[in-house]
Amino acid sequence: MNKMKKFVTITALAGALSACAAGPDYHKPAKVNSIQTKAYEQSQAAYSWWGIYQDATLNQLITKALEENRTLSQAQANVTRALSVFKDAKNDYLPQASLDANYQASKNATVSATDDNIVSRGNQLGANASWVIDLNGKLRRASEAALAQAQEADYLWKEAQLEIISQVALTYGQYRGAELRLKVAEQNLENLQQSRKIVRAQFQSGVASELELARMDAQVFEVQSSIPQHRSDLQRAKATLASLVAMSSESLKLLDAKFPTLETPFAFANAQDYLKNIPSIAAKERALAAASANIGVATADLYPEVHIGGFLGFFTGTDYNLNSNTQSWSVVPSISWNVLNYGSTQAKIKASKATTLMALADFEQTVFNALNEMDYSIQSYNNSRQQELLMDKQVKANEKAVYIARQRYNAGTGDFLSLLDTERELLRARDQQAQVQVQTFSRTVNVYKAFGGGLTPQS
């Protein structure tokens, strides 16, 4: 019993000595230049912002992508892997034990003339234990690094989710945009074909010239030739959507719906207030924390490592008698110090410090990029909204011009070229209007992506 108390005392003392940790203690950067950085805080709208469009198809696509997308599956598996690595590193603090049983037979040669060729046989049964005393703090820093890497993986998973949501929304906008442009082209074609019937009738009656009919035909064919491209864009967008939701293009059914629009502007304040919603920034900060902890892992090699090994069990002969007479135990403390590897250790420390500086620069650059991306996304959205409003006015003006030109042409006071030009301008304006609608939708999605889903429409 006294021997066991001595063993417990030794291990307790070793545990107390392991309270130290090599390397610098990590402190999260509070500022990047004058930019205030805060702890990550997931926006409440990060996984629901697309609901503002009230589009059931879009809702279903994003929900399915979050469940089935293989890129997200990889990111989620990476989180599980990183957490397992952390748990393994944390367990290194604890003694390692195993139950062992072995049989041994041996014969040792002697130089004695009376060598009886004795073969000794024995059995050993018991528990072996070993404990690395974290005297130099290496295990603690390794655990800190593993935890930071697990947290980084979790933030990268959140970033991947936002990326997939944005990709689905953008592609859905492209699909509805191609659908809208196809409808506009088909409507334009229908209008032109009606006009062509009138011109052809006038040509047959001698009122219109062959040149006027030929120019009308050219305009009809121009619109007709654009339709296959719109259909191709529609098919490509559908195929991309199918990939994002892990389905085949044939099995993905998309119901008819209006093009998604957002009439309410954003409620927007200072972009710096939304940096806390950006998972990529949080991931880079955790990578920095891991790099800092790895300095301690490398620095710990400058100091000795202490190990304690032990055995508790039985050592018997061939009779397998397990009793107090065959009980056996041992305690084997040891110390090792790689003093001859000093140069290599210093090189590793220097490399770890350089890696930390790289991680710090990466973190700071990510903050700058995120802030500038937020500013740019808002500006480009505002410009697109202004362009959309002006395009609405342009289409209405073109429609009025076509109406006047047609009235004059039918009354014989206007020439055919004026009518043809105004119709051509109207067709282009309608197609441009559809393109600008798609552009505005895409830039709206980019705003939500840039802000981590943190923005909300004004009431």
C-alpha positions as a printed NumPy array, in Angstrom:
array([[   0.   ,    0.   ,    0.   ],
       [   2.885,    2.395,    0.834],
       [   4.399,    1.693,   -2.546],
       [   1.111,    2.512,   -4.238],
       [   0.897,    5.803,   -2.305],
       [   4.385,    6.633,   -3.481],
       [   3.325,    5.968,   -7.068],
       [   0.265,    8.224,   -6.71 ],
       [   2.423,   10.955,   -5.168],
       [   4.848,   10.803,   -8.07 ],
       [   2.105,   11.029,  -10.663],
       [   0.398,   13.908,   -8.833],
       [   3.675,   15.819,   -8.725],
       [   4.198,   15.155,  -12.406],
       [   0.713,   16.48 ,  -13.144],
       [   1.483,   19.67 ,  -11.244],
       [   4.713,   20.147,  -13.16 ],
       [   2.804,   19.801,  -16.441],
       [   0.913,   23.044,  -15.762],
       [   3.443,   25.004,  -17.817],
       [   3.121,   25.477,  -21.57 ],
       [   5.838,   26.418,  -24.031],
       [   5.461,   29.132,  -26.628],
       [   3.359,   32.311,  -26.672],
       [  -0.182,   32.526,  -25.325],
       [  -2.567,   33.375,  -28.157],
       [  -4.647,   36.557,  -28.201],
       [  -7.192,   37.169,  -30.933],
       [  -6.453,   40.334,  -32.971],
       [  -8.856,   43.021,  -31.748],
       [  -8.24 ,   45.273,  -34.738],
       [  -6.939,   45.104,  -38.281],
       [  -5.527,   48.565,  -38.777],
       [  -8.505,   50.676,  -37.675],
       [ -11.057,   47.95 ,  -38.438],
       [ -12.674,   46.493,  -35.34 ],
       [ -12.956,   42.698,  -35.337],
       [ -15.439,   40.821,  -33.184],
       [ -16.141,   37.2  ,  -32.381],
       [ -18.1  ,   35.298,  -35.011],
       [ -21.854,   35.555,  -34.69 ],
       [ -24.048,   33.723,  -37.166],
       [ -26.708,   35.943,  -38.685],
       [ -30.268,   34.914,  -37.915],
       [ -31.088,   35.284,  -41.615],
       [ -28.056,   33.337,  -42.87 ],
       [ -30.147,   30.253,  -43.645],
       [ -33.459,   31.898,  -44.446],
       [ -32.82 ,   35.153,  -46.337],
       [ -34.07 ,   33.75 ,  -49.669],
       [ -37.538,   33.505,  -48.14 ],
       [ -38.035,   37.208,  -48.952],
       [ -38.71 ,   36.177,  -52.566],
       [ -41.606,   33.944,  -51.52 ],
       [ -40.623,   31.488,  -54.241],
       [ -41.556,   27.914,  -53.326],
       [ -39.292,   26.402,  -55.987],
       [ -36.263,   28.351,  -54.784],
       [ -37.01 ,   27.317,  -51.197],
       [ -37.18 ,   23.646,  -52.179],
       [ -33.97 ,   23.783,  -54.213],
       [ -31.927,   25.36 ,  -51.425],
       [ -33.339,   22.986,  -48.818],
       [ -32.424,   19.982,  -50.969],
       [ -28.961,   21.372,  -51.729],
       [ -28.231,   21.773,  -48.017],
       [ -29.233,   18.148,  -47.507],
       [ -27.726,   16.468,  -50.571],
       [ -24.899,   18.563,  -52.008],
       [ -21.698,   16.53 ,  -52.067],
       [ -19.399,   19.505,  -51.505],
       [ -21.226,   20.155,  -48.238],
       [ -20.92 ,   16.471,  -47.365],
       [ -17.146,   16.756,  -47.734],
       [ -17.046,   19.892,  -45.574],
       [ -19.179,   18.245,  -42.907],
       [ -16.989,   15.136,  -42.932],
       [ -13.961,   17.387,  -42.501],
       [ -15.552,   18.816,  -39.344],
       [ -16.047,   15.299,  -37.979],
       [ -12.443,   14.407,  -38.816],
       [ -11.07 ,   17.558,  -37.159],
       [ -13.124,   16.99 ,  -34.   ],
       [ -11.821,   13.42 ,  -33.825],
       [  -8.24 ,   14.671,  -34.117],
       [  -8.904,   17.121,  -31.274],
       [ -10.364,   14.397,  -29.047],
       [  -7.341,   12.218,  -29.788],
       [  -4.956,   15.066,  -28.902],
       [  -6.884,   15.755,  -25.696],
       [  -6.619,   12.094,  -24.687],
       [  -2.825,   12.329,  -24.868],
       [  -2.979,   14.002,  -21.446],
       [  -4.219,   10.766,  -19.909],
       [  -2.229,    7.653,  -19.046],
       [  -2.304,    4.987,  -21.712],
       [  -2.996,    1.464,  -20.503],
       [  -3.307,   -1.984,  -22.007],
       [  -4.056,   -5.474,  -20.773],
       [  -1.374,   -7.922,  -21.816],
       [  -0.768,  -11.636,  -21.509],
       [   2.32 ,  -13.366,  -22.848],
       [   4.242,  -16.564,  -22.641],
       [   8.02 ,  -16.603,  -22.725],
       [  10.506,  -19.428,  -23.172],
       [  14.249,  -18.765,  -23.242],
       [  17.625,  -20.388,  -22.927],
       [  20.681,  -18.329,  -22.143],
       [  24.072,  -19.642,  -23.114],
       [  26.78 ,  -19.747,  -20.429],
       [  30.538,  -20.207,  -20.42 ],
       [  30.321,  -22.591,  -17.479],
       [  31.413,  -26.15 ,  -17.974],
       [  28.307,  -27.252,  -16.157],
       [  25.871,  -25.866,  -18.693],
       [  22.712,  -27.842,  -18.146],
       [  20.916,  -26.296,  -21.146],
       [  18.185,  -25.028,  -18.863],
       [  15.179,  -23.562,  -20.637],
       [  13.179,  -21.117,  -18.53 ],
       [   9.484,  -20.668,  -19.148],
       [   7.07 ,  -18.169,  -17.706],
       [   3.77 ,  -16.416,  -18.116],
       [   3.002,  -12.775,  -17.582],
       [  -0.499,  -11.352,  -17.155],
       [  -1.374,   -7.808,  -16.151],
       [  -1.823,   -4.177,  -17.063],
       [   0.869,   -2.027,  -18.633],
       [   0.535,    1.739,  -18.298],
       [   2.485,    4.666,  -19.679],
       [   2.119,    8.383,  -19.169],
       [   3.836,   11.238,  -20.941],
       [   4.095,   14.053,  -18.395],
       [   3.415,   17.312,  -20.213],
       [   6.222,   19.065,  -18.39 ],
       [   7.135,   21.2  ,  -21.414],
       [   3.529,   21.956,  -22.43 ],
       [   3.802,   20.226,  -25.793],
       [   0.606,   18.224,  -25.369],
       [  -1.315,   21.27 ,  -24.207],
       [  -0.265,   23.318,  -27.218],
       [  -0.994,   20.389,  -29.536],
       [  -4.473,   20.143,  -28.025],
       [  -4.985,   23.898,  -28.489],
       [  -3.931,   23.624,  -32.13 ],
       [  -6.243,   20.658,  -32.736],
       [  -9.182,   22.49 ,  -31.144],
       [  -8.548,   25.583,  -33.267],
       [  -8.347,   23.442,  -36.398],
       [ -11.638,   21.738,  -35.505],
       [ -13.275,   25.142,  -35.05 ],
       [ -11.761,   26.282,  -38.347],
       [ -13.293,   23.256,  -40.077],
       [ -16.682,   24.118,  -38.591],
       [ -16.482,   27.691,  -39.898],
       [ -15.366,   26.421,  -43.301],
       [ -18.445,   24.201,  -43.322],
       [ -20.625,   27.233,  -42.604],
       [ -18.826,   29.106,  -45.383],
       [ -19.46 ,   26.194,  -47.755],
       [ -23.148,   26.278,  -46.852],
       [ -23.381,   29.992,  -47.668],
       [ -21.5  ,   29.368,  -50.907],
       [ -23.855,   26.564,  -51.972],
       [ -26.909,   28.648,  -51.052],
       [ -25.563,   31.499,  -53.176],
       [ -24.749,   29.19 ,  -56.089],
       [ -28.238,   27.694,  -56.045],
       [ -29.86 ,   31.135,  -55.869],
       [ -27.644,   32.574,  -58.619],
       [ -28.219,   29.596,  -60.899],
       [ -31.937,   29.709,  -60.21 ],
       [ -31.877,   33.37 ,  -61.236],
       [ -30.06 ,   32.408,  -64.428],
       [ -32.666,   29.737,  -65.113],
       [ -35.585,   32.103,  -64.592],
       [ -33.693,   34.765,  -66.541],
       [ -33.211,   32.479,  -69.538],
       [ -36.865,   31.528,  -69.237],
       [ -37.848,   35.206,  -69.158],
       [ -35.67 ,   36.106,  -72.146],
       [ -37.105,   33.145,  -74.052],
       [ -40.643,   34.353,  -73.346],
       [ -39.714,   37.895,  -74.399],
       [ -38.158,   36.59 ,  -77.623],
       [ -41.194,   34.426,  -78.381],
       [ -43.531,   37.361,  -77.717],
       [ -41.397,   39.604,  -79.907],
       [ -41.444,   36.977,  -82.637],
       [ -45.217,   36.74 ,  -82.448],
       [ -45.544,   40.529,  -82.75 ],
       [ -43.11 ,   40.642,  -85.676],
       [ -44.913,   37.852,  -87.498],
       [ -48.15 ,   39.798,  -87.213],
       [ -46.407,   42.872,  -88.596],
       [ -44.927,   40.757,  -91.386],
       [ -48.399,   39.581,  -92.413],
       [ -49.445,   43.197,  -92.776],
       [ -46.343,   44.105,  -94.789],
       [ -46.71 ,   41.028,  -96.98 ],
       [ -50.354,   41.877,  -97.682],
       [ -49.299,   45.415,  -98.556],
       [ -46.542,   44.06 , -100.781],
       [ -49.012,   41.838, -102.619],
       [ -51.313,   44.8  , -103.119],
       [ -48.42 ,   46.951, -104.326],
       [ -48.368,   49.303, -101.338],
       [ -45.14 ,   47.968,  -99.77 ],
       [ -41.914,   47.356, -101.641],
       [ -39.965,   44.127, -101.853],
       [ -37.181,   45.82 ,  -99.854],
       [ -39.574,   46.526,  -96.985],
       [ -40.69 ,   42.903,  -96.933],
       [ -37.082,   41.674,  -97.031],
       [ -36.106,   43.913,  -94.118],
       [ -39.076,   42.687,  -92.136],
       [ -38.046,   39.09 ,  -92.853],
       [ -34.512,   39.86 ,  -91.662],
       [ -35.845,   41.18 ,  -88.374],
       [ -38.032,   38.104,  -87.904],
       [ -35.085,   35.779,  -88.551],
       [ -32.894,   37.778,  -86.137],
       [ -35.325,   37.14 ,  -83.297],
       [ -35.831,   33.51 ,  -84.34 ],
       [ -32.083,   32.893,  -84.277],
       [ -31.85 ,   34.086,  -80.659],
       [ -34.387,   31.543,  -79.394],
       [ -32.106,   28.439,  -79.594],
       [ -29.484,   30.262,  -77.511],
       [ -32.05 ,   31.112,  -74.832],
       [ -33.126,   27.469,  -74.761],
       [ -29.516,   26.391,  -74.442],
       [ -29.002,   28.815,  -71.53 ],
       [ -32.131,   27.406,  -69.922],
       [ -30.879,   23.832,  -70.245],
       [ -27.429,   24.731,  -68.932],
       [ -28.878,   26.471,  -65.86 ],
       [ -31.118,   23.49 ,  -65.17 ],
       [ -28.177,   21.098,  -65.458],
       [ -26.181,   23.207,  -62.998],
       [ -29.095,   23.262,  -60.563],
       [ -29.403,   19.497,  -60.851],
       [ -25.715,   19.087,  -59.967],
       [ -26.059,   21.374,  -56.957],
       [ -28.955,   19.338,  -55.553],
       [ -27.393,   15.968,  -56.476],
       [ -29.975,   15.012,  -59.085],
       [ -30.016,   14.277,  -62.787],
       [ -31.259,   17.004,  -65.083],
       [ -34.044,   14.739,  -66.337],
       [ -35.387,   14.058,  -62.841],
       [ -35.33 ,   17.714,  -61.769],
       [ -38.775,   19.182,  -62.325],
       [ -39.131,   22.961,  -62.158],
       [ -42.617,   24.412,  -62.161],
       [ -43.427,   27.618,  -64.002],
       [ -43.008,   30.71 ,  -61.857],
       [ -42.512,   34.43 ,  -62.209],
       [ -39.039,   35.891,  -62.159],
       [ -38.108,   36.526,  -58.486],
       [ -37.905,   40.224,  -57.649],
       [ -37.238,   42.245,  -54.511],
       [ -38.925,   45.62 ,  -54.389],
       [ -37.861,   46.589,  -50.861],
       [ -34.343,   48.064,  -50.5  ],
       [ -31.856,   46.835,  -47.926],
       [ -31.593,   48.145,  -44.389],
       [ -27.888,   48.947,  -44.389],
       [ -25.598,   50.534,  -41.816],
       [ -21.819,   50.325,  -41.351],
       [ -20.223,   47.402,  -43.204],
       [ -17.821,   46.815,  -40.291],
       [ -20.793,   45.844,  -38.134],
       [ -21.328,   42.795,  -40.365],
       [ -17.782,   41.419,  -40.293],
       [ -18.821,   39.224,  -37.37 ],
       [ -21.254,   37.406,  -39.706],
       [ -18.551,   36.292,  -42.166],
       [ -17.5  ,   32.656,  -41.521],
       [ -14.412,   32.927,  -43.735],
       [ -12.981,   35.563,  -41.365],
       [ -13.7  ,   33.346,  -38.368],
       [ -12.019,   30.413,  -40.137],
       [  -8.87 ,   32.438,  -40.838],
       [  -8.746,   33.594,  -37.207],
       [  -8.912,   29.975,  -36.011],
       [  -6.15 ,   29.046,  -38.471],
       [  -4.07 ,   31.822,  -36.899],
       [  -4.774,   30.429,  -33.415],
       [  -3.684,   26.957,  -34.527],
       [  -0.48 ,   28.32 ,  -36.044],
       [   0.311,   30.182,  -32.808],
       [  -0.219,   27.022,  -30.755],
       [   2.118,   25.114,  -33.066],
       [   4.909,   27.505,  -32.084],
       [   4.551,   26.061,  -28.592],
       [   4.6  ,   22.524,  -29.964],
       [   7.913,   23.227,  -31.681],
       [   9.347,   25.176,  -28.722],
       [   8.589,   22.317,  -26.331],
       [  11.267,   20.227,  -28.027],
       [  13.88 ,   22.495,  -26.409],
       [  13.043,   20.91 ,  -23.069],
       [  13.208,   17.344,  -21.767],
       [  10.303,   14.919,  -21.955],
       [   9.305,   12.929,  -18.889],
       [   7.677,    9.504,  -19.143],
       [   6.345,    7.188,  -16.478],
       [   5.775,    3.543,  -17.241],
       [   4.396,    0.864,  -15.01 ],
       [   3.199,   -2.712,  -14.739],
       [   0.79 ,   -4.355,  -12.335],
       [  -0.06 ,   -8.032,  -12.615],
       [   1.342,  -11.519,  -12.184],
       [   4.464,  -13.359,  -13.302],
       [   4.215,  -17.12 ,  -12.993],
       [   5.838,  -20.252,  -14.167],
       [   4.105,  -22.937,  -16.122],
       [   1.654,  -23.611,  -13.304],
       [  -0.351,  -20.391,  -13.904],
       [  -0.74 ,  -19.733,  -10.171],
       [  -2.189,  -16.245,   -9.732],
       [  -1.715,  -15.317,   -6.066],
       [   0.138,  -12.921,   -3.846],
       [   3.343,  -14.843,   -4.343],
       [   3.264,  -14.303,   -8.098],
       [   2.039,  -10.704,   -7.965],
       [   4.351,   -8.315,   -9.766],
       [   4.567,   -4.532,  -10.285],
       [   7.01 ,   -1.982,  -11.581],
       [   7.316,    1.8  ,  -11.926],
       [   9.744,    3.081,  -14.555],
       [  10.197,    6.864,  -14.714],
       [  12.376,    8.091,  -17.549],
       [  13.54 ,   11.346,  -19.065],
       [  14.731,   12.102,  -22.586],
       [  16.22 ,   15.264,  -24.037],
       [  17.169,   15.723,  -27.669],
       [  19.963,   18.178,  -26.926],
       [  21.846,   17.232,  -30.071],
       [  18.881,   18.305,  -32.223],
       [  19.012,   21.909,  -31.   ],
       [  19.644,   23.339,  -34.466],
       [  16.792,   21.372,  -35.995],
       [  14.452,   22.406,  -33.179],
       [  15.313,   26.079,  -33.642],
       [  14.633,   25.744,  -37.361],
       [  11.206,   24.245,  -36.615],
       [  10.425,   27.084,  -34.205],
       [  11.427,   29.638,  -36.816],
       [   9.276,   27.897,  -39.428],
       [   6.301,   27.849,  -37.031],
       [   6.684,   31.559,  -36.359],
       [   6.818,   32.252,  -40.096],
       [   3.666,   30.172,  -40.579],
       [   1.962,   32.255,  -37.892],
       [   2.959,   35.483,  -39.638],
       [   1.533,   34.085,  -42.866],
       [  -1.695,   33.151,  -41.085],
       [  -1.923,   36.643,  -39.582],
       [  -1.459,   38.254,  -42.998],
       [  -4.057,   35.879,  -44.453],
       [  -6.515,   36.786,  -41.692],
       [  -5.99 ,   40.514,  -42.189],
       [  -6.313,   40.242,  -45.97 ],
       [  -9.539,   38.273,  -45.56 ],
       [ -10.926,   41.108,  -43.412],
       [  -9.972,   43.686,  -46.053],
       [ -11.423,   41.556,  -48.842],
       [ -14.678,   40.987,  -46.968],
       [ -15.108,   44.674,  -46.182],
       [ -14.434,   45.728,  -49.762],
       [ -16.695,   42.976,  -51.106],
       [ -19.53 ,   44.231,  -48.914],
       [ -19.065,   47.804,  -50.107],
       [ -18.822,   46.752,  -53.747],
       [ -21.852,   44.45 ,  -53.554],
       [ -24.033,   47.258,  -52.196],
       [ -22.788,   49.754,  -54.777],
       [ -23.259,   47.351,  -57.687],
       [ -26.732,   46.445,  -56.417],
       [ -27.717,   50.116,  -56.176],
       [ -26.371,   50.757,  -59.684],
       [ -28.304,   47.787,  -61.034],
       [ -31.507,   48.947,  -59.35 ],
       [ -31.063,   52.389,  -60.903],
       [ -30.399,   50.791,  -64.279],
       [ -33.524,   48.649,  -63.885],
       [ -35.7  ,   51.695,  -63.182],
       [ -34.282,   53.495,  -66.211],
       [ -34.825,   50.421,  -68.381],
       [ -38.491,   50.382,  -67.367],
       [ -38.789,   53.959,  -68.598],
       [ -36.908,   53.107,  -71.789],
       [ -39.248,   50.2  ,  -72.604],
       [ -42.313,   52.361,  -72.034],
       [ -40.852,   55.09 ,  -74.256],
       [ -40.072,   52.525,  -76.976],
       [ -43.589,   51.107,  -76.768],
       [ -44.994,   54.602,  -77.216],
       [ -42.668,   55.24 ,  -80.171],
       [ -43.748,   51.995,  -81.86 ],
       [ -47.402,   52.841,  -81.342],
       [ -46.959,   56.291,  -82.926],
       [ -44.832,   54.945,  -85.816],
       [ -47.358,   52.215,  -86.568],
       [ -50.261,   54.676,  -86.501],
       [ -48.443,   56.975,  -88.923],
       [ -47.406,   54.117,  -91.194],
       [ -50.946,   52.746,  -91.362],
       [ -52.249,   56.254,  -92.064],
       [ -49.716,   56.703,  -94.859],
       [ -47.959,   59.627,  -93.162],
       [ -45.   ,   57.642,  -91.879],
       [ -42.371,   55.604,  -93.669],
       [ -41.673,   51.931,  -93.16 ],
       [ -38.054,   52.418,  -92.056],
       [ -39.151,   54.518,  -89.079],
       [ -41.584,   51.803,  -88.016],
       [ -38.952,   49.098,  -88.481],
       [ -36.358,   51.009,  -86.455],
       [ -38.729,   51.699,  -83.574],
       [ -39.808,   48.05 ,  -83.465],
       [ -36.178,   46.922,  -83.468],
       [ -35.38 ,   49.286,  -80.587],
       [ -38.36 ,   47.978,  -78.635],
       [ -37.268,   44.375,  -79.108],
       [ -33.764,   45.137,  -77.892],
       [ -35.05 ,   47.178,  -74.969],
       [ -37.289,   44.344,  -73.806],
       [ -34.437,   41.848,  -73.983],
       [ -32.105,   44.256,  -72.168],
       [ -34.787,   44.775,  -69.546],
       [ -34.876,   41.03 ,  -68.916],
       [ -31.072,   40.927,  -68.688],
       [ -31.035,   43.776,  -66.175],
       [ -33.633,   41.962,  -64.062],
       [ -31.346,   38.929,  -63.947],
       [ -28.408,   41.182,  -63.138],
       [ -30.274,   42.817,  -60.252],
       [ -31.276,   39.446,  -58.84 ],
       [ -27.681,   38.18 ,  -59.066],
       [ -26.338,   41.272,  -57.351],
       [ -28.949,   40.912,  -54.621],
       [ -27.696,   37.389,  -53.98 ],
       [ -24.12 ,   38.689,  -53.953],
       [ -25.09 ,   41.219,  -51.282],
       [ -26.417,   38.475,  -49.031],
       [ -23.356,   36.354,  -49.704],
       [ -20.967,   39.229,  -48.965],
       [ -22.761,   40.086,  -45.723],
       [ -23.069,   36.49 ,  -44.548],
       [ -26.851,   36.761,  -44.782],
       [ -26.779,   39.582,  -42.261],
       [ -28.795,   42.17 ,  -44.186],
       [ -32.567,   42.41 ,  -44.024],
       [ -35.017,   44.364,  -46.202],
       [ -36.361,   47.604,  -44.813],
       [ -39.901,   47.548,  -43.453]])
